Amino acid sequence: VRMVREQEFDLVLMDVQMPEMNGYDATRAIRGLGGTFERLPIIAMTANVMKAEVQRCIDAGMNGFIPKPFEREELLATLHSVMAGLGRSDR
């Protein structure tokens, strides 16, 4: 959350399981900053691929989901899908 406040990012790849703050809480905190942070694309990364987990990520405010481990092509497809959905497919 601190890094997002201090630097400008086009997209965040959010690990769901982190030591100090989980990815759900971090995403909610970023969204709570308001302004452009409400629209910052955030993609969840987790080894848990259960349907409920994907929904939990979306409910937390994430824009997409990529299961770990992932192939390069999967990551690129997810990035394209999320950015296109936000009207930012040119990046």
PyMOL Python script that loads the backbone (N, CA, C, O; Angstrom):
from pymol import cmd

cmd.read_pdbstr("""\
ATOM      1  N   VAL A   1       0.842  -1.177   0.000  1.00  0.00           N
ATOM      2  CA  VAL A   1       0.000   0.000   0.000  1.00  0.00           C
ATOM      3  C   VAL A   1       0.889   1.243   0.000  1.00  0.00           C
ATOM      4  O   VAL A   1       0.628   2.206  -0.721  1.00  0.00           O
ATOM      5  N   ARG A   2       1.931   1.208   0.810  1.00  0.00           N
ATOM      6  CA  ARG A   2       2.866   2.330   0.874  1.00  0.00           C
ATOM      7  C   ARG A   2       3.496   2.591  -0.487  1.00  0.00           C
ATOM      8  O   ARG A   2       3.591   3.740  -0.920  1.00  0.00           O
ATOM      9  N   MET A   3       3.923   1.538  -1.158  1.00  0.00           N
ATOM     10  CA  MET A   3       4.561   1.694  -2.467  1.00  0.00           C
ATOM     11  C   MET A   3       3.610   2.321  -3.485  1.00  0.00           C
ATOM     12  O   MET A   3       4.025   3.151  -4.293  1.00  0.00           O
ATOM     13  N   VAL A   4       2.352   1.931  -3.447  1.00  0.00           N
ATOM     14  CA  VAL A   4       1.371   2.470  -4.389  1.00  0.00           C
ATOM     15  C   VAL A   4       1.148   3.961  -4.131  1.00  0.00           C
ATOM     16  O   VAL A   4       0.932   4.733  -5.065  1.00  0.00           O
ATOM     17  N   ARG A   5       1.203   4.356  -2.861  1.00  0.00           N
ATOM     18  CA  ARG A   5       1.055   5.781  -2.531  1.00  0.00           C
ATOM     19  C   ARG A   5       2.269   6.596  -2.960  1.00  0.00           C
ATOM     20  O   ARG A   5       2.137   7.755  -3.353  1.00  0.00           O
ATOM     21  N   GLU A   6       3.460   5.984  -2.883  1.00  0.00           N
ATOM     22  CA  GLU A   6       4.701   6.718  -3.127  1.00  0.00           C
ATOM     23  C   GLU A   6       5.158   6.716  -4.580  1.00  0.00           C
ATOM     24  O   GLU A   6       5.946   7.574  -4.977  1.00  0.00           O
ATOM     25  N   GLN A   7       4.676   5.765  -5.382  1.00  0.00           N
ATOM     26  CA  GLN A   7       5.089   5.653  -6.775  1.00  0.00           C
ATOM     27  C   GLN A   7       3.855   5.492  -7.658  1.00  0.00           C
ATOM     28  O   GLN A   7       2.784   5.107  -7.188  1.00  0.00           O
ATOM     29  N   GLU A   8       4.023   5.788  -8.928  1.00  0.00           N
ATOM     30  CA  GLU A   8       2.913   5.622  -9.867  1.00  0.00           C
ATOM     31  C   GLU A   8       3.033   4.267 -10.564  1.00  0.00           C
ATOM     32  O   GLU A   8       4.085   3.935 -11.111  1.00  0.00           O
ATOM     33  N   PHE A   9       1.966   3.500 -10.542  1.00  0.00           N
ATOM     34  CA  PHE A   9       1.927   2.192 -11.180  1.00  0.00           C
ATOM     35  C   PHE A   9       0.780   2.149 -12.178  1.00  0.00           C
ATOM     36  O   PHE A   9      -0.273   2.747 -11.958  1.00  0.00           O
ATOM     37  N   ASP A  10       0.997   1.428 -13.286  1.00  0.00           N
ATOM     38  CA  ASP A  10      -0.073   1.201 -14.256  1.00  0.00           C
ATOM     39  C   ASP A  10      -0.930   0.015 -13.863  1.00  0.00           C
ATOM     40  O   ASP A  10      -2.077  -0.098 -14.293  1.00  0.00           O
ATOM     41  N   LEU A  11      -0.366  -0.886 -13.030  1.00  0.00           N
ATOM     42  CA  LEU A  11      -1.034  -2.135 -12.682  1.00  0.00           C
ATOM     43  C   LEU A  11      -0.341  -2.721 -11.461  1.00  0.00           C
ATOM     44  O   LEU A  11       0.855  -2.511 -11.265  1.00  0.00           O
ATOM     45  N   VAL A  12      -1.083  -3.453 -10.642  1.00  0.00           N
ATOM     46  CA  VAL A  12      -0.516  -4.132  -9.474  1.00  0.00           C
ATOM     47  C   VAL A  12      -0.798  -5.626  -9.595  1.00  0.00           C
ATOM     48  O   VAL A  12      -1.941  -6.033  -9.804  1.00  0.00           O
ATOM     49  N   LEU A  13       0.255  -6.445  -9.463  1.00  0.00           N
ATOM     50  CA  LEU A  13       0.096  -7.893  -9.322  1.00  0.00           C
ATOM     51  C   LEU A  13       0.123  -8.160  -7.822  1.00  0.00           C
ATOM     52  O   LEU A  13       1.163  -8.014  -7.179  1.00  0.00           O
ATOM     53  N   MET A  14      -1.025  -8.552  -7.264  1.00  0.00           N
ATOM     54  CA  MET A  14      -1.189  -8.658  -5.821  1.00  0.00           C
ATOM     55  C   MET A  14      -1.156 -10.111  -5.364  1.00  0.00           C
ATOM     56  O   MET A  14      -2.042 -10.899  -5.694  1.00  0.00           O
ATOM     57  N   ASP A  15      -0.122 -10.451  -4.602  1.00  0.00           N
ATOM     58  CA  ASP A  15      -0.077 -11.773  -3.985  1.00  0.00           C
ATOM     59  C   ASP A  15      -1.122 -11.784  -2.875  1.00  0.00           C
ATOM     60  O   ASP A  15      -1.180 -10.854  -2.071  1.00  0.00           O
ATOM     61  N   VAL A  16      -1.930 -12.805  -2.823  1.00  0.00           N
ATOM     62  CA  VAL A  16      -2.996 -12.863  -1.833  1.00  0.00           C
ATOM     63  C   VAL A  16      -2.439 -13.137  -0.438  1.00  0.00           C
ATOM     64  O   VAL A  16      -2.946 -12.601   0.548  1.00  0.00           O
ATOM     65  N   GLN A  17      -1.401 -13.967  -0.348  1.00  0.00           N
ATOM     66  CA  GLN A  17      -0.830 -14.310   0.954  1.00  0.00           C
ATOM     67  C   GLN A  17       0.507 -13.602   1.131  1.00  0.00           C
ATOM     68  O   GLN A  17       1.516 -13.983   0.538  1.00  0.00           O
ATOM     69  N   MET A  18       0.490 -12.565   1.959  1.00  0.00           N
ATOM     70  CA  MET A  18       1.703 -11.815   2.275  1.00  0.00           C
ATOM     71  C   MET A  18       1.860 -11.795   3.788  1.00  0.00           C
ATOM     72  O   MET A  18       0.880 -11.978   4.510  1.00  0.00           O
ATOM     73  N   PRO A  19       3.078 -11.576   4.281  1.00  0.00           N
ATOM     74  CA  PRO A  19       3.330 -11.699   5.715  1.00  0.00           C
ATOM     75  C   PRO A  19       2.638 -10.667   6.608  1.00  0.00           C
ATOM     76  O   PRO A  19       2.095 -11.043   7.647  1.00  0.00           O
ATOM     77  N   GLU A  20       2.637  -9.400   6.249  1.00  0.00           N
ATOM     78  CA  GLU A  20       2.106  -8.382   7.154  1.00  0.00           C
ATOM     79  C   GLU A  20       0.642  -8.049   6.912  1.00  0.00           C
ATOM     80  O   GLU A  20      -0.108  -7.807   7.858  1.00  0.00           O
ATOM     81  N   MET A  21       0.234  -8.035   5.651  1.00  0.00           N
ATOM     82  CA  MET A  21      -1.145  -7.714   5.292  1.00  0.00           C
ATOM     83  C   MET A  21      -1.515  -8.584   4.099  1.00  0.00           C
ATOM     84  O   MET A  21      -0.778  -8.635   3.115  1.00  0.00           O
ATOM     85  N   ASN A  22      -2.651  -9.266   4.182  1.00  0.00           N
ATOM     86  CA  ASN A  22      -3.022 -10.114   3.044  1.00  0.00           C
ATOM     87  C   ASN A  22      -3.459  -9.254   1.856  1.00  0.00           C
ATOM     88  O   ASN A  22      -3.722  -8.060   1.998  1.00  0.00           O
ATOM     89  N   GLY A  23      -3.528  -9.878   0.702  1.00  0.00           N
ATOM     90  CA  GLY A  23      -3.849  -9.162  -0.523  1.00  0.00           C
ATOM     91  C   GLY A  23      -5.243  -8.562  -0.552  1.00  0.00           C
ATOM     92  O   GLY A  23      -5.465  -7.543  -1.205  1.00  0.00           O
ATOM     93  N   TYR A  24      -6.185  -9.182   0.150  1.00  0.00           N
ATOM     94  CA  TYR A  24      -7.548  -8.646   0.199  1.00  0.00           C
ATOM     95  C   TYR A  24      -7.560  -7.306   0.934  1.00  0.00           C
ATOM     96  O   TYR A  24      -8.123  -6.320   0.458  1.00  0.00           O
ATOM     97  N   ASP A  25      -6.919  -7.300   2.116  1.00  0.00           N
ATOM     98  CA  ASP A  25      -6.876  -6.070   2.907  1.00  0.00           C
ATOM     99  C   ASP A  25      -6.059  -4.988   2.208  1.00  0.00           C
ATOM    100  O   ASP A  25      -6.416  -3.810   2.251  1.00  0.00           O
ATOM    101  N   ALA A  26      -4.965  -5.387   1.565  1.00  0.00           N
ATOM    102  CA  ALA A  26      -4.143  -4.416   0.838  1.00  0.00           C
ATOM    103  C   ALA A  26      -4.941  -3.795  -0.307  1.00  0.00           C
ATOM    104  O   ALA A  26      -4.865  -2.588  -0.536  1.00  0.00           O
ATOM    105  N   THR A  27      -5.702  -4.615  -1.023  1.00  0.00           N
ATOM    106  CA  THR A  27      -6.519  -4.100  -2.121  1.00  0.00           C
ATOM    107  C   THR A  27      -7.579  -3.143  -1.601  1.00  0.00           C
ATOM    108  O   THR A  27      -7.796  -2.079  -2.180  1.00  0.00           O
ATOM    109  N   ARG A  28      -8.238  -3.515  -0.515  1.00  0.00           N
ATOM    110  CA  ARG A  28      -9.253  -2.622   0.064  1.00  0.00           C
ATOM    111  C   ARG A  28      -8.625  -1.297   0.501  1.00  0.00           C
ATOM    112  O   ARG A  28      -9.220  -0.234   0.325  1.00  0.00           O
ATOM    113  N   ALA A  29      -7.419  -1.369   1.072  1.00  0.00           N
ATOM    114  CA  ALA A  29      -6.725  -0.148   1.504  1.00  0.00           C
ATOM    115  C   ALA A  29      -6.372   0.733   0.306  1.00  0.00           C
ATOM    116  O   ALA A  29      -6.519   1.954   0.368  1.00  0.00           O
ATOM    117  N   ILE A  30      -5.911   0.120  -0.774  1.00  0.00           N
ATOM    118  CA  ILE A  30      -5.585   0.884  -1.987  1.00  0.00           C
ATOM    119  C   ILE A  30      -6.844   1.530  -2.553  1.00  0.00           C
ATOM    120  O   ILE A  30      -6.836   2.711  -2.898  1.00  0.00           O
ATOM    121  N   ARG A  31      -7.910   0.770  -2.647  1.00  0.00           N
ATOM    122  CA  ARG A  31      -9.170   1.318  -3.163  1.00  0.00           C
ATOM    123  C   ARG A  31      -9.669   2.461  -2.268  1.00  0.00           C
ATOM    124  O   ARG A  31     -10.251   3.433  -2.749  1.00  0.00           O
ATOM    125  N   GLY A  32      -9.431   2.324  -0.971  1.00  0.00           N
ATOM    126  CA  GLY A  32      -9.863   3.338  -0.012  1.00  0.00           C
ATOM    127  C   GLY A  32      -9.111   4.652  -0.119  1.00  0.00           C
ATOM    128  O   GLY A  32      -9.536   5.654   0.456  1.00  0.00           O
ATOM    129  N   LEU A  33      -7.995   4.666  -0.849  1.00  0.00           N
ATOM    130  CA  LEU A  33      -7.245   5.908  -1.046  1.00  0.00           C
ATOM    131  C   LEU A  33      -7.999   6.873  -1.953  1.00  0.00           C
ATOM    132  O   LEU A  33      -7.713   8.070  -1.976  1.00  0.00           O
ATOM    133  N   GLY A  34      -8.960   6.343  -2.698  1.00  0.00           N
ATOM    134  CA  GLY A  34      -9.796   7.173  -3.563  1.00  0.00           C
ATOM    135  C   GLY A  34      -9.099   7.602  -4.838  1.00  0.00           C
ATOM    136  O   GLY A  34      -7.997   7.147  -5.145  1.00  0.00           O
ATOM    137  N   GLY A  35      -9.751   8.477  -5.570  1.00  0.00           N
ATOM    138  CA  GLY A  35      -9.195   9.015  -6.810  1.00  0.00           C
ATOM    139  C   GLY A  35      -8.798   7.937  -7.798  1.00  0.00           C
ATOM    140  O   GLY A  35      -9.543   6.984  -8.026  1.00  0.00           O
ATOM    141  N   THR A  36      -7.622   8.091  -8.382  1.00  0.00           N
ATOM    142  CA  THR A  36      -7.155   7.139  -9.398  1.00  0.00           C
ATOM    143  C   THR A  36      -6.918   5.749  -8.821  1.00  0.00           C
ATOM    144  O   THR A  36      -6.897   4.767  -9.563  1.00  0.00           O
ATOM    145  N   PHE A  37      -6.742   5.655  -7.508  1.00  0.00           N
ATOM    146  CA  PHE A  37      -6.518   4.348  -6.886  1.00  0.00           C
ATOM    147  C   PHE A  37      -7.760   3.460  -6.973  1.00  0.00           C
ATOM    148  O   PHE A  37      -7.660   2.235  -6.906  1.00  0.00           O
ATOM    149  N   GLU A  38      -8.908   4.073  -7.119  1.00  0.00           N
ATOM    150  CA  GLU A  38     -10.140   3.294  -7.261  1.00  0.00           C
ATOM    151  C   GLU A  38     -10.187   2.572  -8.602  1.00  0.00           C
ATOM    152  O   GLU A  38     -10.896   1.577  -8.752  1.00  0.00           O
ATOM    153  N   ARG A  39      -9.422   3.080  -9.588  1.00  0.00           N
ATOM    154  CA  ARG A  39      -9.416   2.497 -10.935  1.00  0.00           C
ATOM    155  C   ARG A  39      -8.116   1.771 -11.269  1.00  0.00           C
ATOM    156  O   ARG A  39      -7.997   1.208 -12.357  1.00  0.00           O
ATOM    157  N   LEU A  40      -7.150   1.770 -10.370  1.00  0.00           N
ATOM    158  CA  LEU A  40      -5.875   1.102 -10.612  1.00  0.00           C
ATOM    159  C   LEU A  40      -6.112  -0.396 -10.805  1.00  0.00           C
ATOM    160  O   LEU A  40      -6.669  -1.040  -9.916  1.00  0.00           O
ATOM    161  N   PRO A  41      -5.707  -0.966 -11.933  1.00  0.00           N
ATOM    162  CA  PRO A  41      -5.908  -2.406 -12.140  1.00  0.00           C
ATOM    163  C   PRO A  41      -5.092  -3.228 -11.133  1.00  0.00           C
ATOM    164  O   PRO A  41      -3.884  -3.037 -10.995  1.00  0.00           O
ATOM    165  N   ILE A  42      -5.762  -4.133 -10.444  1.00  0.00           N
ATOM    166  CA  ILE A  42      -5.114  -5.024  -9.481  1.00  0.00           C
ATOM    167  C   ILE A  42      -5.483  -6.450  -9.864  1.00  0.00           C
ATOM    168  O   ILE A  42      -6.660  -6.795  -9.961  1.00  0.00           O
ATOM    169  N   ILE A  43      -4.458  -7.273 -10.079  1.00  0.00           N
ATOM    170  CA  ILE A  43      -4.659  -8.674 -10.452  1.00  0.00           C
ATOM    171  C   ILE A  43      -4.158  -9.557  -9.318  1.00  0.00           C
ATOM    172  O   ILE A  43      -3.007  -9.445  -8.895  1.00  0.00           O
ATOM    173  N   ALA A  44      -5.021 -10.428  -8.833  1.00  0.00           N
ATOM    174  CA  ALA A  44      -4.671 -11.358  -7.763  1.00  0.00           C
ATOM    175  C   ALA A  44      -3.788 -12.476  -8.294  1.00  0.00           C
ATOM    176  O   ALA A  44      -3.967 -12.948  -9.417  1.00  0.00           O
ATOM    177  N   MET A  45      -2.834 -12.890  -7.470  1.00  0.00           N
ATOM    178  CA  MET A  45      -2.010 -14.062  -7.767  1.00  0.00           C
ATOM    179  C   MET A  45      -2.069 -14.976  -6.547  1.00  0.00           C
ATOM    180  O   MET A  45      -1.708 -14.574  -5.440  1.00  0.00           O
ATOM    181  N   THR A  46      -2.531 -16.217  -6.762  1.00  0.00           N
ATOM    182  CA  THR A  46      -2.615 -17.167  -5.658  1.00  0.00           C
ATOM    183  C   THR A  46      -2.634 -18.594  -6.195  1.00  0.00           C
ATOM    184  O   THR A  46      -3.023 -18.837  -7.337  1.00  0.00           O
ATOM    185  N   ALA A  47      -2.210 -19.526  -5.358  1.00  0.00           N
ATOM    186  CA  ALA A  47      -2.238 -20.939  -5.728  1.00  0.00           C
ATOM    187  C   ALA A  47      -3.623 -21.544  -5.495  1.00  0.00           C
ATOM    188  O   ALA A  47      -3.912 -22.633  -5.992  1.00  0.00           O
ATOM    189  N   ASN A  48      -4.468 -20.858  -4.754  1.00  0.00           N
ATOM    190  CA  ASN A  48      -5.817 -21.341  -4.460  1.00  0.00           C
ATOM    191  C   ASN A  48      -6.738 -20.977  -5.627  1.00  0.00           C
ATOM    192  O   ASN A  48      -7.030 -19.802  -5.849  1.00  0.00           O
ATOM    193  N   VAL A  49      -7.187 -21.976  -6.362  1.00  0.00           N
ATOM    194  CA  VAL A  49      -7.997 -21.721  -7.561  1.00  0.00           C
ATOM    195  C   VAL A  49      -9.477 -22.076  -7.375  1.00  0.00           C
ATOM    196  O   VAL A  49     -10.219 -22.198  -8.349  1.00  0.00           O
ATOM    197  N   MET A  50      -9.888 -22.238  -6.140  1.00  0.00           N
ATOM    198  CA  MET A  50     -11.297 -22.533  -5.882  1.00  0.00           C
ATOM    199  C   MET A  50     -12.159 -21.349  -6.327  1.00  0.00           C
ATOM    200  O   MET A  50     -11.740 -20.196  -6.231  1.00  0.00           O
ATOM    201  N   LYS A  51     -13.358 -21.646  -6.813  1.00  0.00           N
ATOM    202  CA  LYS A  51     -14.264 -20.605  -7.305  1.00  0.00           C
ATOM    203  C   LYS A  51     -14.535 -19.546  -6.231  1.00  0.00           C
ATOM    204  O   LYS A  51     -14.623 -18.356  -6.530  1.00  0.00           O
ATOM    205  N   ALA A  52     -14.664 -19.990  -4.992  1.00  0.00           N
ATOM    206  CA  ALA A  52     -14.913 -19.054  -3.890  1.00  0.00           C
ATOM    207  C   ALA A  52     -13.732 -18.100  -3.702  1.00  0.00           C
ATOM    208  O   ALA A  52     -13.923 -16.942  -3.331  1.00  0.00           O
ATOM    209  N   GLU A  53     -12.522 -18.579  -3.955  1.00  0.00           N
ATOM    210  CA  GLU A  53     -11.332 -17.733  -3.828  1.00  0.00           C
ATOM    211  C   GLU A  53     -11.327 -16.644  -4.892  1.00  0.00           C
ATOM    212  O   GLU A  53     -11.020 -15.487  -4.604  1.00  0.00           O
ATOM    213  N   VAL A  54     -11.665 -17.013  -6.109  1.00  0.00           N
ATOM    214  CA  VAL A  54     -11.739 -16.032  -7.197  1.00  0.00           C
ATOM    215  C   VAL A  54     -12.768 -14.964  -6.840  1.00  0.00           C
ATOM    216  O   VAL A  54     -12.510 -13.773  -7.015  1.00  0.00           O
ATOM    217  N   GLN A  55     -13.917 -15.374  -6.347  1.00  0.00           N
ATOM    218  CA  GLN A  55     -14.967 -14.423  -5.970  1.00  0.00           C
ATOM    219  C   GLN A  55     -14.508 -13.528  -4.824  1.00  0.00           C
ATOM    220  O   GLN A  55     -14.810 -12.335  -4.806  1.00  0.00           O
ATOM    221  N   ARG A  56     -13.785 -14.096  -3.876  1.00  0.00           N
ATOM    222  CA  ARG A  56     -13.274 -13.304  -2.750  1.00  0.00           C
ATOM    223  C   ARG A  56     -12.333 -12.202  -3.253  1.00  0.00           C
ATOM    224  O   ARG A  56     -12.355 -11.081  -2.744  1.00  0.00           O
ATOM    225  N   CYS A  57     -11.516 -12.524  -4.245  1.00  0.00           N
ATOM    226  CA  CYS A  57     -10.608 -11.534  -4.835  1.00  0.00           C
ATOM    227  C   CYS A  57     -11.398 -10.415  -5.503  1.00  0.00           C
ATOM    228  O   CYS A  57     -11.088  -9.237  -5.325  1.00  0.00           O
ATOM    229  N   ILE A  58     -12.412 -10.783  -6.265  1.00  0.00           N
ATOM    230  CA  ILE A  58     -13.250  -9.795  -6.943  1.00  0.00           C
ATOM    231  C   ILE A  58     -13.982  -8.934  -5.915  1.00  0.00           C
ATOM    232  O   ILE A  58     -14.059  -7.714  -6.059  1.00  0.00           O
ATOM    233  N   ASP A  59     -14.517  -9.578  -4.879  1.00  0.00           N
ATOM    234  CA  ASP A  59     -15.231  -8.848  -3.826  1.00  0.00           C
ATOM    235  C   ASP A  59     -14.321  -7.856  -3.104  1.00  0.00           C
ATOM    236  O   ASP A  59     -14.788  -6.819  -2.632  1.00  0.00           O
ATOM    237  N   ALA A  60     -13.027  -8.166  -3.014  1.00  0.00           N
ATOM    238  CA  ALA A  60     -12.068  -7.274  -2.355  1.00  0.00           C
ATOM    239  C   ALA A  60     -11.711  -6.077  -3.227  1.00  0.00           C
ATOM    240  O   ALA A  60     -11.113  -5.112  -2.751  1.00  0.00           O
ATOM    241  N   GLY A  61     -12.083  -6.140  -4.517  1.00  0.00           N
ATOM    242  CA  GLY A  61     -11.812  -5.018  -5.406  1.00  0.00           C
ATOM    243  C   GLY A  61     -10.770  -5.283  -6.467  1.00  0.00           C
ATOM    244  O   GLY A  61     -10.360  -4.367  -7.180  1.00  0.00           O
ATOM    245  N   MET A  62     -10.333  -6.533  -6.580  1.00  0.00           N
ATOM    246  CA  MET A  62      -9.358  -6.873  -7.613  1.00  0.00           C
ATOM    247  C   MET A  62     -10.065  -6.988  -8.959  1.00  0.00           C
ATOM    248  O   MET A  62     -11.243  -7.337  -9.028  1.00  0.00           O
ATOM    249  N   ASN A  63      -9.331  -6.693 -10.022  1.00  0.00           N
ATOM    250  CA  ASN A  63      -9.911  -6.692 -11.368  1.00  0.00           C
ATOM    251  C   ASN A  63      -9.754  -8.008 -12.105  1.00  0.00           C
ATOM    252  O   ASN A  63     -10.454  -8.256 -13.087  1.00  0.00           O
ATOM    253  N   GLY A  64      -8.850  -8.849 -11.648  1.00  0.00           N
ATOM    254  CA  GLY A  64      -8.586 -10.105 -12.329  1.00  0.00           C
ATOM    255  C   GLY A  64      -7.889 -11.075 -11.405  1.00  0.00           C
ATOM    256  O   GLY A  64      -7.598 -10.763 -10.250  1.00  0.00           O
ATOM    257  N   PHE A  65      -7.625 -12.260 -11.933  1.00  0.00           N
ATOM    258  CA  PHE A  65      -7.102 -13.361 -11.127  1.00  0.00           C
ATOM    259  C   PHE A  65      -6.197 -14.210 -12.003  1.00  0.00           C
ATOM    260  O   PHE A  65      -6.554 -14.537 -13.135  1.00  0.00           O
ATOM    261  N   ILE A  66      -5.025 -14.570 -11.485  1.00  0.00           N
ATOM    262  CA  ILE A  66      -4.140 -15.501 -12.192  1.00  0.00           C
ATOM    263  C   ILE A  66      -3.655 -16.543 -11.177  1.00  0.00           C
ATOM    264  O   ILE A  66      -3.090 -16.185 -10.144  1.00  0.00           O
ATOM    265  N   PRO A  67      -3.876 -17.828 -11.471  1.00  0.00           N
ATOM    266  CA  PRO A  67      -3.430 -18.869 -10.534  1.00  0.00           C
ATOM    267  C   PRO A  67      -1.926 -19.094 -10.634  1.00  0.00           C
ATOM    268  O   PRO A  67      -1.342 -19.005 -11.714  1.00  0.00           O
ATOM    269  N   LYS A  68      -1.307 -19.388  -9.489  1.00  0.00           N
ATOM    270  CA  LYS A  68       0.125 -19.720  -9.463  1.00  0.00           C
ATOM    271  C   LYS A  68       0.269 -21.233  -9.396  1.00  0.00           C
ATOM    272  O   LYS A  68      -0.555 -21.880  -8.751  1.00  0.00           O
ATOM    273  N   PRO A  69       1.248 -21.812 -10.013  1.00  0.00           N
ATOM    274  CA  PRO A  69       2.166 -21.165 -10.958  1.00  0.00           C
ATOM    275  C   PRO A  69       1.447 -20.893 -12.273  1.00  0.00           C
ATOM    276  O   PRO A  69       0.439 -21.528 -12.585  1.00  0.00           O
ATOM    277  N   PHE A  70       1.967 -19.954 -13.031  1.00  0.00           N
ATOM    278  CA  PHE A  70       1.334 -19.614 -14.301  1.00  0.00           C
ATOM    279  C   PHE A  70       2.370 -19.568 -15.414  1.00  0.00           C
ATOM    280  O   PHE A  70       3.564 -19.372 -15.183  1.00  0.00           O
ATOM    281  N   GLU A  71       1.876 -19.754 -16.609  1.00  0.00           N
ATOM    282  CA  GLU A  71       2.710 -19.645 -17.806  1.00  0.00           C
ATOM    283  C   GLU A  71       2.670 -18.200 -18.295  1.00  0.00           C
ATOM    284  O   GLU A  71       1.722 -17.464 -18.023  1.00  0.00           O
ATOM    285  N   ARG A  72       3.686 -17.818 -19.001  1.00  0.00           N
ATOM    286  CA  ARG A  72       3.783 -16.460 -19.539  1.00  0.00           C
ATOM    287  C   ARG A  72       2.529 -16.094 -20.339  1.00  0.00           C
ATOM    288  O   ARG A  72       2.008 -14.986 -20.213  1.00  0.00           O
ATOM    289  N   GLU A  73       2.057 -17.022 -21.153  1.00  0.00           N
ATOM    290  CA  GLU A  73       0.892 -16.761 -21.992  1.00  0.00           C
ATOM    291  C   GLU A  73      -0.357 -16.498 -21.157  1.00  0.00           C
ATOM    292  O   GLU A  73      -1.180 -15.654 -21.513  1.00  0.00           O
ATOM    293  N   GLU A  74      -0.499 -17.224 -20.041  1.00  0.00           N
ATOM    294  CA  GLU A  74      -1.642 -17.006 -19.151  1.00  0.00           C
ATOM    295  C   GLU A  74      -1.597 -15.597 -18.559  1.00  0.00           C
ATOM    296  O   GLU A  74      -2.613 -14.905 -18.493  1.00  0.00           O
ATOM    297  N   LEU A  75      -0.412 -15.191 -18.135  1.00  0.00           N
ATOM    298  CA  LEU A  75      -0.253 -13.858 -17.563  1.00  0.00           C
ATOM    299  C   LEU A  75      -0.591 -12.788 -18.597  1.00  0.00           C
ATOM    300  O   LEU A  75      -1.328 -11.846 -18.306  1.00  0.00           O
ATOM    301  N   LEU A  76      -0.053 -12.935 -19.795  1.00  0.00           N
ATOM    302  CA  LEU A  76      -0.316 -11.953 -20.849  1.00  0.00           C
ATOM    303  C   LEU A  76      -1.801 -11.880 -21.199  1.00  0.00           C
ATOM    304  O   LEU A  76      -2.337 -10.792 -21.408  1.00  0.00           O
ATOM    305  N   ALA A  77      -2.463 -13.031 -21.265  1.00  0.00           N
ATOM    306  CA  ALA A  77      -3.900 -13.056 -21.571  1.00  0.00           C
ATOM    307  C   ALA A  77      -4.702 -12.362 -20.468  1.00  0.00           C
ATOM    308  O   ALA A  77      -5.643 -11.621 -20.753  1.00  0.00           O
ATOM    309  N   THR A  78      -4.329 -12.602 -19.218  1.00  0.00           N
ATOM    310  CA  THR A  78      -5.020 -11.960 -18.099  1.00  0.00           C
ATOM    311  C   THR A  78      -4.788 -10.456 -18.118  1.00  0.00           C
ATOM    312  O   THR A  78      -5.722  -9.678 -17.922  1.00  0.00           O
ATOM    313  N   LEU A  79      -3.547 -10.046 -18.352  1.00  0.00           N
ATOM    314  CA  LEU A  79      -3.235  -8.614 -18.431  1.00  0.00           C
ATOM    315  C   LEU A  79      -4.050  -7.943 -19.537  1.00  0.00           C
ATOM    316  O   LEU A  79      -4.632  -6.878 -19.332  1.00  0.00           O
ATOM    317  N   HIS A  80      -4.086  -8.573 -20.697  1.00  0.00           N
ATOM    318  CA  HIS A  80      -4.837  -8.010 -21.822  1.00  0.00           C
ATOM    319  C   HIS A  80      -6.321  -7.902 -21.485  1.00  0.00           C
ATOM    320  O   HIS A  80      -6.951  -6.880 -21.757  1.00  0.00           O
ATOM    321  N   SER A  81      -6.870  -8.945 -20.900  1.00  0.00           N
ATOM    322  CA  SER A  81      -8.289  -8.966 -20.560  1.00  0.00           C
ATOM    323  C   SER A  81      -8.639  -7.856 -19.568  1.00  0.00           C
ATOM    324  O   SER A  81      -9.623  -7.140 -19.750  1.00  0.00           O
ATOM    325  N   VAL A  82      -7.835  -7.722 -18.528  1.00  0.00           N
ATOM    326  CA  VAL A  82      -8.101  -6.702 -17.511  1.00  0.00           C
ATOM    327  C   VAL A  82      -7.958  -5.301 -18.099  1.00  0.00           C
ATOM    328  O   VAL A  82      -8.819  -4.447 -17.889  1.00  0.00           O
ATOM    329  N   MET A  83      -6.885  -5.067 -18.827  1.00  0.00           N
ATOM    330  CA  MET A  83      -6.656  -3.736 -19.391  1.00  0.00           C
ATOM    331  C   MET A  83      -7.720  -3.391 -20.439  1.00  0.00           C
ATOM    332  O   MET A  83      -8.167  -2.246 -20.508  1.00  0.00           O
ATOM    333  N   ALA A  84      -8.125  -4.363 -21.246  1.00  0.00           N
ATOM    334  CA  ALA A  84      -9.168  -4.120 -22.244  1.00  0.00           C
ATOM    335  C   ALA A  84     -10.497  -3.811 -21.562  1.00  0.00           C
ATOM    336  O   ALA A  84     -11.254  -2.955 -22.020  1.00  0.00           O
ATOM    337  N   GLY A  85     -10.771  -4.508 -20.472  1.00  0.00           N
ATOM    338  CA  GLY A  85     -12.003  -4.268 -19.725  1.00  0.00           C
ATOM    339  C   GLY A  85     -12.055  -2.891 -19.101  1.00  0.00           C
ATOM    340  O   GLY A  85     -13.132  -2.372 -18.809  1.00  0.00           O
ATOM    341  N   LEU A  86     -10.892  -2.301 -18.898  1.00  0.00           N
ATOM    342  CA  LEU A  86     -10.814  -0.958 -18.328  1.00  0.00           C
ATOM    343  C   LEU A  86     -10.640   0.104 -19.407  1.00  0.00           C
ATOM    344  O   LEU A  86     -10.444   1.283 -19.109  1.00  0.00           O
ATOM    345  N   GLY A  87     -10.714  -0.328 -20.664  1.00  0.00           N
ATOM    346  CA  GLY A  87     -10.529   0.610 -21.762  1.00  0.00           C
ATOM    347  C   GLY A  87      -9.092   1.034 -21.940  1.00  0.00           C
ATOM    348  O   GLY A  87      -8.816   2.124 -22.440  1.00  0.00           O
ATOM    349  N   ARG A  88      -8.153   0.156 -21.524  1.00  0.00           N
ATOM    350  CA  ARG A  88      -6.735   0.495 -21.580  1.00  0.00           C
ATOM    351  C   ARG A  88      -5.949  -0.562 -22.337  1.00  0.00           C
ATOM    352  O   ARG A  88      -4.819  -0.869 -21.957  1.00  0.00           O
ATOM    353  N   SER A  89      -6.506  -1.122 -23.384  1.00  0.00           N
ATOM    354  CA  SER A  89      -5.847  -2.200 -24.121  1.00  0.00           C
ATOM    355  C   SER A  89      -4.647  -1.721 -24.923  1.00  0.00           C
ATOM    356  O   SER A  89      -3.922  -2.537 -25.492  1.00  0.00           O
ATOM    357  N   ASP A  90      -4.428  -0.424 -24.977  1.00  0.00           N
ATOM    358  CA  ASP A  90      -3.296   0.115 -25.724  1.00  0.00           C
ATOM    359  C   ASP A  90      -1.987  -0.013 -24.979  1.00  0.00           C
ATOM    360  O   ASP A  90      -0.933   0.267 -25.550  1.00  0.00           O
ATOM    361  N   ARG A  91      -2.014  -0.423 -23.734  1.00  0.00           N
ATOM    362  CA  ARG A  91      -0.784  -0.494 -22.933  1.00  0.00           C
ATOM    363  C   ARG A  91      -0.171  -1.860 -23.006  1.00  0.00           C
ATOM    364  O   ARG A  91       0.868  -2.103 -22.393  1.00  0.00           O
TER     365      ARG A  91
END
""", "prot")
cmd.dss("prot")
cmd.show_as("cartoon", "prot")
cmd.util.cbc("prot")
cmd.orient("prot")
